[in-house]
Amino acid sequence: MIRKCLFPAAGYGTRFLPATKSMPKEMMPVVNKPLIEYGVDEAIQAGMDGMCIVTGRGKHSIMDHFDTNYELEHQIKGTNKEDLLIDIRQIIETTHFTYIRQREMKGLGHAILTGRELVGDEPFAVVLADDLCVNETDGVLAQMVSLFKQFRCSIVAVQEVPENETHKYGVISGEMIKDDIFRVDDMIEKPEPGTAPSNLAIIGRYILTPDIFDLIEQTEPGKGGEIQITDALLKQAQSGCVLAYKFKGKRFDCGSVEGYIEATNYCYEHLYKQNQKKVALDQHSTTKED
């Protein structure tokens, strides 16, 4: 039902300077995979095969990553290093990537609007790659797609944050209609300390219906002079329905140094090492059969 996932990836990544002076923050590796590949994996698990990426100046390495590197593959062909490319090869072979450049940095709402011609007139997902989400079962997008099949409206992922951190996020308030699902009645982008309507903060996962594009076009610049997606979503909530979903799983803010280090340590212990053990067992099993 939802085939496309939009990745706004045009930002400068200033919190990671000087590393991001010449390297997109979306390409920063968490263990041995760039951040954006984790997001693509999550979208694929949720049943999507169209990845729409909004890029900016100096972001060519994102396009190169999701393309074949003939020279590299020729050099490692027949070696044990070739197996390291299995996952990314499968992504390239089974998934379609389209790109468009955001010429000006005018906020997340503007970035999503820039991707309109890639998405078309259909519901779609949005992933902010610097929010890394992991789960032992269904990923966050898969959980949200399941909800969309039931409610057919825009959905934002939220989590509880300490009250002294609400000023860093878009924050929602609303009526709980069932466990972990809220009907949004208010939504504020980075409220002043002590003024947040709740401690439910929006993180970088959205399911959006296509009418959101017209609402973004009608939205005036807000906080920081940027076009905020929260302002457009509030209009949508007031005229129809927007849900907030308190997702299951862990989320790491990889836009911050602390969150990035925490994510790297977690993924090394819980994902990378487990995968290495699985590979070793598979190789041992193959050797015994031979």
N, C-alpha and C positions, 0 to 999 in steps of 0.2 A: 504494500500500500504506500509506504514512504520509501521512495527509491533513491533520493538524493540527500546528500549531507553537505552543508556549506561550512567552509573553514575560513573565517576572517583571519588573514595572516599577513597584514600589511604594516602592522605596528613596528615601532623602532626597537622595542625591548630595552628601554633605557635603564631599567633596574639591573640589567646585567652588563652594562658597559664596564670595561672596554671590550668584553668578549663579543658583544652584539654589534660592534662597529662594522665588522665585515662578515658576520655570521648571523643568519636569522635566528631569533630565539626559538622558533618552531623546530629548528634543526639541532638544537642542543641535545646531546645524547643523555638518556637515562639508562645507564649501564651500556648496552650496545645498540640501542635503537633511538632514533630521534623522537622528540616529543610528538610530532605530528603523526608519526607512524602508529603510535599507541592510539591516537584518536581515530585514525583510519581503521585500525583493527576493530575498535569498538563499533564503528558504523557498519562494518561488514558483518559483525556478529548480530547486529540488529536487522539485517536483511537488506542493507543498502549497497548499491553497486555503482552509484554515480557520485564522485567526489568533486565538488565545485570549490575551487580555492581562489580567494581574493588576495592577490599578492601586491607587493609594492616594489619600489626601486631597490635593487640589490638582492632580490630574493630568488635568483635563478637556481640556487642549489636545491630548492624545494622541487622544482620541475625536474632537475637532474636526478634527484633521488628516486622519483617514481618513473624512471625511464631505464632502458637497458644501457649498461656501460660495457660496450663490446670489448674495449681494450682490457679492462679489469677482468672480465669473464674469460677472455682468452688466456690471460696470464695465470689464472688459478685453476683453469680447467684440468680435471683429473687429479687435483690435490684434495687434501682433507679440508681445505678452506672453502671449497665449492659449496659444501653443505650449509655454510653460514648465509648463503644467499637464497636458500629455499623459500623462506617466508616472504621476502620482498619480491621474488620472482612470481610467487603465486598471486600476490596483490596486483602486480603489473598485468598479469595475464587474465585476471578475472574481474578487474575493476576499471572503470572509465574515469579519466581525469580531465577536467576542463579548468581553464584559468582566465582570470580577468584582473587588470591592474586598477587599484584604487589610487587615483592621482593625488588626492588630498586626504590628510588624516582628520576626519571630521566626526569621529566617534563610532561606536559599534553600530548604532542605527544606520549611519551612512554606509558603513562597510557591508552590512547585510543588504541594503538597497542596491549597492554596486553589483551584487551577485544576482540581481533579479533576472537578467537575461540568461544566466546559466541555469537557474532553477526552473523558470517558467511558471505556469499557472497551476501549481500543485503544492500540497503540503510538503514540508521539508524539515530536516533537522539542522541544527547549528551546533558546532563544537568549537570551543575555544581551547586550542591545543595546550596552553600553559596551565589549564586545569586538568591534571592527570587523575583519572578515576579508575579504580581497580575493584574487582569483585570476584569471589570464588565461583559464582554461578553466572547469572545474567548480568551483563554490563548495564550501566545507567541508561544508555539509549535504548537497549532492548526492553528495559522496564517501561520506559516512557512510550515506546511504540505500542506496547501492549495496552497501555492506558488510552492512547489515541484511538485505537480500534474501538474502544468502548465509548469514549466521550466526543471524539471528532472536533476538538477545539485546540487552541494553542496551549502548550504546557511548558512551564519552567521548572527546572530542578532547583530545590532549595535544601539548605542544611542549617541547623542551629549553630550560631556563633556567639561568642561572649558579647555582652552588651557594649563593652568598650571597643569592639571591633566593627560594629554595624556601620560606622561611617566610611568603611572601605568598600561597601557593597551596595547593590540594589537590594532593597528590603521590601518584603510584602506583608500584608495583613489580609486575613480572610477567614471565612467560616470553614471549619473542618466538615467535609461531607462524608468522609469515611476515613479509615485508618491511613494516616500519612498523606491524605489528599485534601487540599484546601481550594475553595472557590475564592479567587482573588477579588478583593474590593478596594484595595489601595496598594500602591507600589511607588516607592521613593528611591531615587538614585542618590547614594551616598549621603544619607541624612546627617544633619549636624548632630554632634554628640548629645545624647539625652532626648532626641526627638524621634527616634525610629519607632515605627508602629508595632514592631515585634522584633524578635531576634532571628527570624527566618530570612536568611540571605540567599540571593540568587547566585548560583555558580554557572560555569560555562557549558551548560547543556540546555537546549531548547528544542521543542517541536513547534513549528509555526505554520499557520494556515496562510495561503497566498494573499489574502486581503491585507496582511500586515504591511505589504509594500506600499499600498495607497496611504495607509495610516502614517507610515514613516515619512512619505512625501509631504504630508500635511503637518508634520511635527516641527516646531520651531527649535532652534538650538537651546539647550538647557544648561545643566551643570557643566562648568568649564567651557562654555561656548560650543559644546559638541551636541550632535543629534543622538539622543539617548534612546536605545531600544525600549527601556522601561517606560518612557513617556508614551511611545506608540502602543505598547502592550496595555497600559492603563486605559487608553482610549478604547482598545478592543475589549477590555474587561467591562467597561462601563456600558458598552453598547451590545455586548454579547456575553461571552464566557472565556475566561482564562483560568486555568488550573495551575496550582503549585504542588509539586510532588516532592515529599521528603524521601529521597532515594535511599536504597540499600547499597552499602559499599563504602569504600574509603576514597577520599578526595585529597589531593595534594596541590597546593598553590605553587606551581613551578615557576611562576612569575617572580617569586621572591627567592632569595638565596637560601633561606632556612628551609622553605618548602621543597626546593629543588634537591637539597642534600637529603632531606627526610625521604623523598620519593626514591632517590637513587639507592639509599640503604635498604628501603623496603623491597624494591623491585629486585635488588641483588639477592636478598635473602629468600624472598617468597616466589619469585618468578624465574630468575636466571638460574639459580642453583638447582631448583627443581627440574628445570628443563635440561640442564646438563646431566643430571642423574638419569633422566628418562632416556637421553641420547646414549649414555653409557650402557644402560640396560638393553636398549635395542641393539646396539653393536655387539654386546656380549651374547645376546640371543642369536643373532645372525651368525656369529662365529661358531657357536655350538652346533647350529644346523649345518654349517659347512663341514 
